């Protein structure tokens, strides 16, 4: 028998029906010892997340506007949930205390953390588990820095003799006892740090999808699910815009070597995606793990016949971008050319100044700018040392009438990144998927 930590996201705890599914999941798997919960998410498309309602309360309060109606909507949601589950989790008392704190000028972190806190109270009561407040063991410095090792020790101590517990995600406390939250989505971080502290065998992250897919289903019809992927491959896909767990949420489990299993609360029999330290075996004939990409990049290409003999050329180029607070995504180069790929969002309003500085300091033969670039990463540990992979990818794009503007491959041979016109983005992804997966 092992130890599992199960984190349930906002859609998984949105109402009494969803919480009933959680109870069934945990009762059917006795290895689940610790349950980390988010605040209630949307129940339907037009609904509002509880955390967003709490932020709205704060905005109204801080702008001297009435917020009672918004707060009442929050109260009704929790009271209704309590009634639907047939329990008394003390919601009326807890909500009265939160309203009192709001009136007395409670901090943003305190107010927005109450969504998780109240949900934790309800779910612990309904499931017959002990409630553990993360304010007691998730620690931040008074300046707001997360205290990783201190938290690890405090969690291990707090849960040592606790057989089963429900723990709200998203927040902890500063050294002075005041509430401090992680960034939005911080419940994933809480789940990961709890898994590390209790030396879990698996960290399960339950959501409303059955794991990750090889490609975006909005672009590729019915893409193949990813059964297993390594942390390194996941980082590559996340960097290129795939909707996966944030690095901060993965890190505590990754350093401890704990597998993360992405599961679907609404389809608990689906195996989901397993994230592991080492790449797993792929299905027969498949050498890639995923395809991801993003639009809205700019390429600045510098042509200079004297580049190869100039010391510090790249350093000066990078310095100009640094002075303009522009981060570099990629630097493909040739003998007489070097290109810098940057995100349009960071270069907006700065392009003319940067080009002027390139002309003044680098004295190029010419400059070329393309602002409609999209980047696509084809990722997979199975690509390493596999002959013909690049040829297969480039042939697929050529046959789809997609012109490649840029090529970049990491030294690990785990990914190939190509730049294409933004208009060709979706067509290129479909062509790559067809060549490697279909």
C-alpha positions as CSV (number, residue, x, y, z in Angstrom):
1,X,0.0,0.0,0.0
2,X,1.4,3.4,-0.9
3,X,0.5,7.0,-0.2
4,X,-1.3,9.2,-2.7
5,X,-2.0,13.0,-2.5
6,X,-5.0,14.0,-4.6
7,X,-5.6,17.6,-5.6
8,X,-9.0,18.5,-6.9
9,X,-9.3,21.7,-9.1
10,X,-12.1,24.2,-9.2
11,X,-14.3,22.3,-11.7
12,X,-14.0,19.2,-9.5
13,X,-15.3,21.0,-6.4
14,X,-17.8,23.4,-8.1
15,X,-20.9,22.0,-6.4
16,X,-22.4,19.2,-4.3
17,X,-22.6,16.8,-7.2
18,X,-18.9,17.2,-8.0
19,X,-18.0,16.8,-4.3
20,X,-20.0,13.6,-4.3
21,X,-17.8,12.3,-7.1
22,X,-14.7,13.2,-5.0
23,X,-16.0,11.2,-2.1
24,X,-16.6,8.2,-4.3
25,X,-13.1,8.5,-5.8
26,X,-11.4,8.6,-2.4
27,X,-13.5,5.8,-1.0
28,X,-12.6,3.6,-3.9
29,X,-8.9,4.2,-3.5
30,X,-7.7,3.7,0.0
31,X,-4.2,4.9,-0.9
32,X,-5.5,8.5,-1.1
33,X,-4.5,9.9,2.3
34,X,-4.5,13.6,1.7
35,X,-6.9,15.7,-0.4
36,X,-6.0,19.2,-1.5
37,X,-8.9,21.3,-2.7
38,X,-9.4,24.5,-4.7
39,X,-12.2,27.0,-4.3
40,X,-15.4,26.3,-6.2
41,X,-15.1,26.9,-10.0
42,X,-17.7,27.4,-12.6
43,X,-20.8,25.2,-12.5
44,X,-21.7,26.2,-16.1
45,X,-20.3,28.4,-18.8
46,X,-22.0,31.6,-17.6
47,X,-21.2,31.0,-13.9
48,X,-18.5,32.9,-11.9
49,X,-15.7,31.3,-9.9
50,X,-15.9,32.0,-6.2
51,X,-12.4,33.4,-6.2
52,X,-13.4,35.9,-8.8
53,X,-16.4,36.9,-6.7
54,X,-14.1,37.5,-3.7
55,X,-11.8,39.7,-5.8
56,X,-15.0,41.6,-6.9
57,X,-15.9,42.1,-3.3
58,X,-12.5,43.6,-2.6
59,X,-12.7,45.8,-5.6
60,X,-16.1,47.2,-4.6
61,X,-14.9,47.7,-1.0
62,X,-11.7,49.5,-2.0
63,X,-13.6,51.8,-4.4
64,X,-16.2,52.6,-1.7
65,X,-18.9,50.7,-3.5
66,X,-21.5,48.4,-2.0
67,X,-20.3,44.8,-2.1
68,X,-23.0,43.2,0.0
69,X,-24.9,41.7,-3.0
70,X,-21.7,40.1,-4.3
71,X,-20.9,38.7,-0.9
72,X,-24.4,37.4,-0.5
73,X,-24.0,35.4,-3.8
74,X,-20.9,33.8,-2.2
75,X,-22.8,33.0,1.0
76,X,-25.7,31.4,-0.9
77,X,-23.4,29.2,-2.8
78,X,-21.7,27.7,0.2
79,X,-24.9,27.5,2.3
80,X,-26.6,25.7,-0.6
81,X,-23.7,23.3,-1.0
82,X,-23.8,22.5,2.7
83,X,-27.5,21.9,2.5
84,X,-27.2,19.7,-0.6
85,X,-24.6,17.5,1.1
86,X,-26.7,17.2,4.2
87,X,-24.0,18.4,6.6
88,X,-23.4,21.2,9.1
89,X,-19.9,22.5,8.4
90,X,-20.5,25.8,10.2
91,X,-20.8,27.9,7.1
92,X,-23.1,30.6,8.6
93,X,-20.6,31.2,11.3
94,X,-17.5,31.2,9.0
95,X,-19.2,33.5,6.5
96,X,-20.2,36.0,9.2
97,X,-16.5,36.1,10.4
98,X,-15.3,36.7,6.8
99,X,-17.8,39.5,6.3
100,X,-16.6,41.1,9.6
101,X,-13.0,40.9,8.4
102,X,-14.0,42.5,5.1
103,X,-15.6,45.4,6.9
104,X,-12.5,45.8,9.0
105,X,-10.2,46.1,6.0
106,X,-8.9,42.5,5.7
107,X,-6.0,42.0,3.3
108,X,-6.5,40.8,-0.3
109,X,-4.6,37.6,0.5
110,X,-6.9,36.8,3.4
111,X,-10.1,37.5,1.6
112,X,-9.3,35.6,-1.7
113,X,-8.0,32.6,0.3
114,X,-11.3,32.1,1.9
115,X,-12.7,30.3,-1.1
116,X,-10.4,27.4,-0.6
117,X,-10.7,27.6,3.2
118,X,-14.5,27.3,3.2
119,X,-14.5,24.5,0.6
120,X,-11.9,22.6,2.7
121,X,-14.2,22.9,5.7
122,X,-17.2,21.5,3.8
123,X,-15.4,18.7,2.0
124,X,-13.6,17.6,5.2
125,X,-16.9,17.4,7.1
126,X,-18.7,15.6,4.2
127,X,-15.9,13.0,3.7
128,X,-15.3,12.4,7.4
129,X,-11.6,13.6,7.2
130,X,-9.6,15.9,9.4
131,X,-9.4,19.5,8.3
132,X,-5.9,20.9,8.2
133,X,-5.4,24.6,7.7
134,X,-2.3,25.3,5.5
135,X,-1.8,28.6,7.4
136,X,-0.3,26.3,10.1
137,X,2.4,24.8,8.0
138,X,2.8,26.4,4.5
139,X,5.3,29.1,5.4
140,X,6.3,32.4,3.8
141,X,8.8,35.0,5.0
142,X,7.4,38.4,6.1
143,X,8.5,39.7,2.7
144,X,6.4,37.1,1.0
145,X,9.0,34.6,-0.1
146,X,7.9,31.0,0.0
147,X,10.0,29.1,2.6
148,X,10.4,25.7,0.8
149,X,12.4,23.7,3.3
150,X,10.7,25.1,6.4
151,X,7.3,24.3,4.8
152,X,8.5,20.7,4.0
153,X,9.4,20.1,7.6
154,X,6.2,21.7,9.0
155,X,3.9,19.6,6.7
156,X,5.7,16.4,7.5
157,X,5.3,17.2,11.2
158,X,1.7,18.2,11.0
159,X,0.6,15.2,9.0
160,X,2.8,12.6,10.6
161,X,0.0,11.1,12.8
162,X,-2.9,12.1,10.6
163,X,-4.4,9.2,8.7
164,X,-6.5,11.2,6.3
165,X,-6.9,14.9,5.8
166,X,-8.4,17.7,3.6
167,X,-6.1,20.6,3.0
168,X,-7.2,23.8,1.3
169,X,-4.8,24.9,-1.5
170,X,-3.6,28.3,-2.6
171,X,-2.4,29.9,0.7
172,X,-0.2,29.7,3.8
173,X,1.0,32.3,6.3
174,X,3.8,34.8,6.9
175,X,6.0,34.7,9.9
176,X,3.7,37.2,11.6
177,X,0.7,34.9,11.1
178,X,-1.0,36.9,8.3
179,X,-2.3,35.0,5.3
180,X,-0.2,34.8,2.2
181,X,-1.4,33.3,-1.1
182,X,0.5,31.8,-4.0
183,X,-0.2,33.1,-7.5
184,X,-3.5,32.2,-9.2
185,X,-3.6,28.4,-9.7
186,X,-1.6,28.0,-6.4
187,X,-3.6,25.0,-5.3
188,X,-1.6,22.9,-7.7
189,X,1.5,24.1,-5.9
190,X,0.0,23.2,-2.5
191,X,-0.7,19.7,-3.8
192,X,2.8,19.2,-5.0
193,X,4.5,20.4,-1.9
194,X,2.3,18.2,0.3
195,X,3.2,15.2,-1.9
196,X,6.8,16.0,-1.4
197,X,6.5,16.4,2.3
198,X,4.7,13.1,3.0
199,X,6.9,11.3,0.5
200,X,3.9,10.3,-1.6
201,X,4.2,7.5,-4.1
202,X,2.0,9.4,-6.6
203,X,0.6,12.9,-6.7
204,X,-2.8,12.9,-8.5
205,X,-4.1,16.1,-10.0
206,X,-7.8,15.8,-10.7
207,X,-9.4,18.1,-13.2
208,X,-12.0,18.1,-16.0
209,X,-9.9,16.5,-18.7
210,X,-8.4,13.0,-19.0
211,X,-4.8,14.1,-19.1
212,X,-2.9,15.8,-21.9
213,X,-3.3,15.4,-25.6
214,X,-0.6,15.1,-28.3
215,X,-1.9,18.3,-30.0
216,X,-4.5,21.0,-29.4
217,X,-8.0,19.5,-30.0
218,X,-9.1,22.9,-31.4
219,X,-6.6,22.4,-34.2
220,X,-6.4,18.6,-34.6
221,X,-9.6,16.5,-34.6
222,X,-9.6,13.9,-31.8
223,X,-5.9,14.0,-31.0
224,X,-4.3,11.0,-29.3
225,X,-4.0,11.2,-25.5
226,X,-0.6,11.2,-23.9
227,X,-0.4,8.3,-21.6
228,X,3.0,9.1,-20.1
229,X,5.5,12.0,-20.5
230,X,8.7,13.1,-18.7
231,X,9.1,16.3,-16.8
232,X,11.7,17.5,-19.4
233,X,9.3,16.9,-22.3
234,X,6.5,18.6,-20.4
235,X,8.7,21.7,-19.9
236,X,9.3,21.9,-23.6
237,X,5.6,21.7,-24.4
238,X,4.6,24.2,-21.6
239,X,7.3,26.7,-22.9
240,X,5.7,26.6,-26.3
241,X,2.2,27.3,-25.0
242,X,0.6,23.9,-24.3
243,X,-2.0,24.1,-21.5
244,X,-0.2,22.0,-18.9
245,X,0.7,22.4,-15.3
246,X,2.8,25.4,-14.4
247,X,6.5,24.8,-13.6
248,X,6.0,26.0,-10.0
249,X,3.3,23.4,-9.5
250,X,5.5,20.6,-10.9
251,X,8.8,21.5,-9.2
252,X,8.3,20.1,-5.6
253,X,7.2,16.7,-6.9
254,X,9.8,16.7,-9.6
255,X,12.7,17.3,-7.2
256,X,11.4,14.5,-5.1
257,X,11.0,12.1,-8.1
258,X,7.2,11.7,-7.4
259,X,5.1,10.8,-10.5
260,X,2.2,13.2,-11.2
261,X,-1.0,11.6,-12.6
262,X,-3.4,14.0,-14.4
263,X,-6.9,12.5,-13.9
264,X,-10.5,13.4,-14.8
265,X,-13.0,13.7,-11.9
266,X,-15.9,13.1,-14.3
267,X,-14.3,10.0,-15.9
268,X,-12.4,8.4,-13.0
269,X,-11.8,5.2,-14.8
270,X,-9.7,6.9,-17.5
271,X,-5.9,6.4,-16.7
272,X,-5.0,10.0,-17.6
273,X,-1.5,11.2,-18.2
274,X,1.5,10.1,-16.0
275,X,4.3,12.6,-15.6
276,X,7.6,10.9,-14.7
277,X,11.3,11.6,-14.2
278,X,12.2,9.4,-17.2
279,X,10.5,9.2,-20.6
280,X,8.2,6.2,-21.0
281,X,7.9,3.9,-23.9
282,X,5.6,5.4,-26.6
283,X,3.1,3.4,-28.6
284,X,4.5,1.4,-31.5
285,X,5.8,3.6,-34.3
286,X,5.3,6.9,-32.4
287,X,8.5,8.9,-31.7
288,X,7.0,12.2,-30.5
289,X,5.2,13.0,-27.3
290,X,3.5,16.2,-28.3
291,X,3.2,19.2,-30.5
292,X,2.7,22.7,-29.3
293,X,3.1,26.2,-30.5
294,X,2.2,29.9,-30.3
295,X,1.6,32.8,-32.6
296,X,2.7,36.4,-32.4
297,X,6.5,36.4,-32.6
298,X,8.8,38.8,-34.4
299,X,12.1,37.8,-36.1
300,X,14.8,40.4,-36.6
301,X,17.5,39.2,-38.9
302,X,20.9,40.9,-39.1
303,X,23.0,40.5,-42.2
304,X,26.7,41.4,-41.9
305,X,29.6,40.1,-44.0
306,X,32.0,41.1,-41.2
307,X,30.1,39.3,-38.4
308,X,32.3,36.2,-38.2
309,X,35.4,38.3,-37.4
310,X,33.9,40.7,-34.9
311,X,34.4,39.9,-31.2
312,X,31.4,40.6,-29.0
313,X,28.9,41.0,-31.8
314,X,26.3,38.7,-30.2
315,X,27.0,40.2,-26.8
316,X,26.3,43.8,-28.1
317,X,23.2,42.6,-29.9
318,X,21.9,40.9,-26.7
319,X,22.8,44.0,-24.7
320,X,20.7,46.3,-26.8
321,X,17.7,44.0,-26.3
322,X,18.4,43.8,-22.5
323,X,18.6,47.6,-22.3
324,X,15.1,47.6,-23.8
325,X,13.8,45.0,-21.4
326,X,13.2,42.5,-24.2
327,X,13.8,38.8,-23.6
328,X,15.1,36.6,-26.4
329,X,13.3,33.4,-27.3
330,X,15.7,31.9,-29.9
331,X,18.9,33.0,-31.8
332,X,19.3,31.0,-35.0
333,X,22.4,32.0,-36.9
334,X,24.6,31.5,-40.0
335,X,28.0,32.7,-41.2
336,X,26.8,36.2,-42.1
337,X,23.4,36.2,-40.5
338,X,22.0,36.1,-37.0
339,X,18.3,36.3,-36.1
340,X,16.6,37.0,-32.8
341,X,13.1,35.7,-32.2
342,X,11.1,37.7,-29.6
343,X,7.5,37.7,-28.4
344,X,5.5,40.5,-29.9
345,X,4.1,41.4,-26.4
346,X,7.6,42.4,-25.1
347,X,8.7,44.3,-28.2
348,X,5.5,46.3,-28.7
349,X,6.4,50.0,-29.0
350,X,10.1,49.3,-28.9
351,X,10.9,47.9,-32.3
352,X,12.0,51.2,-34.0
353,X,14.3,52.1,-31.1
354,X,15.9,48.6,-31.2
355,X,16.4,48.8,-35.0
356,X,18.0,52.2,-34.6
357,X,20.4,50.9,-32.0
358,X,21.2,47.8,-34.1
359,X,22.1,50.1,-37.0
360,X,24.2,52.4,-34.8
361,X,26.1,49.8,-32.7
362,X,26.3,46.8,-35.0
363,X,26.6,48.5,-38.4
364,X,24.9,45.7,-40.3
365,X,24.8,45.4,-44.1
366,X,21.0,45.1,-43.8
367,X,18.1,44.3,-41.4
368,X,15.0,42.3,-42.1
369,X,12.0,42.2,-39.8
370,X,9.1,39.7,-39.9
371,X,6.3,40.3,-37.4
372,X,3.9,37.5,-38.4
373,X,5.9,34.5,-37.1
374,X,4.5,31.5,-35.3
375,X,6.7,28.9,-33.6
376,X,5.8,25.2,-33.4
377,X,7.7,22.7,-31.2
378,X,7.6,19.0,-32.0
379,X,8.7,17.3,-28.8
380,X,9.7,13.8,-27.8
381,X,12.6,11.9,-26.2
382,X,12.0,9.3,-28.8
383,X,13.4,11.7,-31.4
384,X,16.9,11.6,-30.1
385,X,19.3,9.9,-32.5
386,X,16.4,8.7,-34.6
387,X,17.5,9.0,-38.2
388,X,15.2,10.8,-40.6
389,X,13.1,12.7,-38.0
390,X,13.9,16.1,-39.3
391,X,13.5,15.0,-42.9
392,X,10.1,13.6,-42.0
393,X,9.0,16.8,-40.4
394,X,10.2,19.1,-43.2
395,X,8.7,16.9,-45.9
396,X,5.3,17.0,-44.1
397,X,5.4,20.8,-44.1
398,X,6.5,21.0,-47.7
399,X,3.7,18.7,-48.8
400,X,1.3,20.9,-46.9
401,X,2.7,23.9,-48.8
402,X,4.0,25.5,-45.6
403,X,7.2,27.5,-45.9
404,X,9.7,27.2,-43.0
405,X,11.0,30.6,-41.9
406,X,13.2,29.3,-39.0
407,X,14.6,26.1,-37.7
408,X,16.1,25.4,-34.2
409,X,16.9,22.1,-32.5
410,X,18.1,21.7,-29.0
411,X,21.3,19.8,-28.2
412,X,19.2,17.2,-26.4
413,X,17.6,16.3,-29.7
414,X,14.3,16.2,-27.7
415,X,12.6,18.9,-29.8
416,X,12.6,20.6,-33.2
417,X,11.2,24.2,-33.3
418,X,10.2,25.6,-36.6
419,X,9.0,29.1,-37.4
420,X,6.2,29.6,-40.0
421,X,3.9,32.3,-41.0
422,X,1.1,32.9,-38.5
423,X,-1.4,32.1,-41.3
424,X,0.1,28.7,-41.7
425,X,0.1,27.9,-38.0
426,X,-2.9,25.5,-37.8
427,X,-2.1,23.9,-41.2
428,X,1.5,23.2,-40.0
429,X,0.4,21.6,-36.8
430,X,-2.1,19.3,-38.6
431,X,0.6,18.3,-41.1
432,X,3.1,17.4,-38.4
433,X,0.5,15.5,-36.4
434,X,-0.4,13.5,-39.6
435,X,3.2,12.7,-40.3
436,X,4.1,11.5,-36.8
437,X,0.9,10.3,-35.1
438,X,-1.9,9.5,-37.5
